[in-house]
Every structure is written in structure tokens, then in C-alpha cells.
Amino acid sequence: MPYMLRSARYLSHDVLKEAVQPGDTVIDATMGNGHDTLFLCRLVGEEGKVIAFDVQEKAVESTRQRLQEAGVLGRATLYHRGHEHMDEAGVQEVSAIVFNLGWLPGGDKSVTTLWETTRVALEKALTMLKQQGVLLLCAYPGHAEGDRERAEVMKFLASLPPQQYNVLHQRFLNAGPGAPENFIIQKQ
Ligand SMILES: C[S@@+](CC[C@H](N)C(=O)[O-])C[C@H]1O[C@@H](n2cnc3c(N)ncnc32)[C@H](O)[C@@H]1O
């Protein structure tokens, strides 16, 4: 198949394919409908572990069903809890952490990620990453909270010490102002 330069989400999946090995422990900080959780379950294989969070019961149920149908539910622990509590899952040396910000597609748009809790989760996530582990964050500007959150994410990530983290920002320049933006952070 020819290589296609597609959405921000596909770009982050390309990174995950390189960074995650069978047997790894990884975190999906925003499970939503479970697409990323399923992708991660396949990458970590039977010996690996996926920890996933969402504040909405609907998201947890939708993810549970998706993983069950794919036969990989046993690889995941699904928390109906905010990602700002991710340290309470008791895992360390995590090889990848994924944040897909915003609201549940097809769901209640008033339940969106908020910078105040995203910041706490990001700070914890960085301490839980192993050396060479990656944190992938997709931000969605184009609505009030999304714009604010993206601006704060930019400030926070740009201030990380370059001796400890590499931070990359990706955006399709000709896709309009509301286009999703990827941030890739690797711990040194
Ligand atoms: C864009 S969706 C995620 C899509 C998902 N990655 C997928 O593959 O389907 C964002 C999700 O973040 C959830 N969310 C909002 N605040 C949260 C928080 N503090 N902790 C965890 N999840 C949160 C929303 O409920 C929503 O389901």
C-alpha cells in the first residue's frame, strides 16, 4: 500500500507502532469510544497491560464492548475516573501515554477535557514514563475550551527542559484553524 500522509491521529499511531513493544505497560488517558485503547491492546500483546481512563460511564462501556468484541479485554484495566488520578493505578515505567483531548465523539459536548485537570495529568504522566517512553497528545482547537487548552498545552510543553525531554509539534498547515494538533514528547 502506498504511504499516505493522513490525519494527526494516524501520525501518532505510527509513533506508537515504533515505541510500544509486546509486554509493555501503556496508558490511554482519554478512552472515549476505545479506538486508541484497542490499538494499544493490540500493540502490547497478551503479556502487556493497558490502563485507560475516562470520566464518562458511557465511554467506559463503549470501550469495554469494543475490547470484548476484539478478544483483548483481558489486557486492559478500565477506570471510570479522571486521568488526573493516573498515579493511583500503581504502574511505573510506562512506555507510552496517549491523550486525545476534547469531547466524546457523538456524545455530550459539555463534557470536555479541561486544562486544569489535563495539567495535573500531564505532570503525573511525565513522571510515570520510562526513559525513551513517549507521550502523545492530540489537541482540538476551534472551540473555546479547546483553544484555551491548546494554548496552555503549548506553553507547558515548550517549557519542558530539553535535557530531559524532546518535544515535537505537528499540524497540517493548510487544514484550517480548527485542525487537530499533535504533540509528541519523548523522555531522555
Ligand atoms: C476525544 S475523546 C477520546 C477519544 C478516544 N481516544 C477514542 O479513541 O475513541 C476525549 C474523552 O476524554 C474524556 N475526558 C474528559 N475529561 C477527562 C478526564 N479528566 N479524565 C479522563 N478522560 C476525560 C471525555 O469524556 C471523552 O470521552
The ligand as an ORCA input file, in Angstrom:
! r2SCAN-3c Opt
* xyz 0 1
  C     -11.751     12.904     22.016
  S     -12.383     11.810     23.242
  C     -11.244     10.473     23.220
  C     -11.359      9.557     22.019
  C     -10.696      8.233     22.223
  N      -9.253      8.339     22.367
  C     -11.044      7.204     21.164
  O     -10.124      6.579     20.603
  O     -12.240      6.997     20.911
  C     -11.994     12.626     24.760
  C     -12.504     11.884     26.004
  O     -11.915     12.488     27.158
  C     -12.810     12.279     28.231
  N     -12.443     13.108     29.381
  C     -12.824     14.360     29.707
  N     -12.233     14.743     30.859
  C     -11.471     13.698     31.286
  C     -10.632     13.453     32.418
  N     -10.430     14.387     33.346
  N     -10.021     12.255     32.508
  C     -10.204     11.297     31.572
  N     -10.985     11.459     30.484
  C     -11.604     12.646     30.339
  C     -14.162     12.578     27.619
  O     -15.187     12.011     28.395
  C     -14.009     11.929     26.218
  O     -14.551     10.649     26.207
*
